[in-house]
Amino acid sequence: MNTKNVYFQDSINALVVFLVALPVSLGVAVASGVEPQLGVLSAIVGAFVVSTLTGSPLPVSYTHLRAHETDSY
């Protein structure tokens, strides 16, 4: 698999994660009784904290790892 294809697929995966995480963070903020902007901010801060604590620049899911392992998307 060439590098260009991997970056393209990773970009699509990042977009999907963003599209799922955005409404979840907004919903949690509204349900908690705070402004929706704070939910987005906490999701961004959380992503930085996770990537710092795990030592990985990009946190990935188990499904994403399995897809790369089997070369099937």
Secondary structure, DSSP 8 states (H G I E B T S, - for coil): --HHHHHHHHHHHHHHHHHHHHHHHHHHHHHHTS-HHHHHHHHHHHHHHHHHHHT-SS---HHHHHHHHHT--
